Amino acid sequence: MTHPFEIELETTLPASPEEVWEAIATGPGIDSWFMGRNEVEPREGGTASMDTAGHREEAVITAYEPGKRFATRTPTDENGRFMAFEYLIEGRDRGSTVLRVVHSGLLGDDWQDEYDALRRGWPFHLHTLHEYLAHFAGRAGVPVFAMAPSPEKTPQEVRAALVRGLSLPVPVTVGVRGHAEPAGLAPLDGEVVWADDERIGLRTAQGLYTFHHGSGVAVMFHHLFGPDTDGAEAAWQQWLNDLVA
């Protein structure tokens, strides 16, 4: 049995409508703040795809109005599920832009848990978009993903391991500094820009770093803007594996 849902959010971004469009409606732009590696055919009826850890999802572009409106819809699966995304752009004074996001569709039997996860995730993603446009606008980020299962650990234990690995104080609050040293990479020295019960986000001069913790798993979504990103994903994967082992 499917259940309809709709999540609507609005945020003001420190960028022009053209810059916001590049961030939400192009592959390199989406790579710089959202999840996975993305490709976008620039036309209505084209395909928007996301690849995360080898899992590819595709959607049809249902609206493509540069600087104004971008929308996609996934195919309906055998259980009747689908997801639709709509981004509406409106320029404001002093070079800012209001972005309205509508995420809707049909969810399956466990719809309540999935809906709650989506509802909690969107404010974080829009905050990351704001950080990207405020500090890295015009630059294409390299997405880095890593996941380390640790079935015997509770969410609290996984979080504690991340906090220790990032040399953060307890409680973790926005504005404190974090430090980590993945083997083979320059040290991470950054400021916490997001902290809740599920995620810790840091910003450095070279990137946006997200550490997500759940029951028996730690996940990272990073967006790197530095000159040397070769080997970054493997290095962060090893750092995460060692941390939650």
Helices and strands as residue ranges (DSSP letters): E 3-13, H 17-25, H 27-31, E 37-40, E 47-52, E 55-65, E 69-73, E 82-91, G 93-95, E 97-107, H 111-135, E 142-149, H 155-165, E 177-180, E 188-195, E 199-204, E 207-214, E 217-224, H 232-244
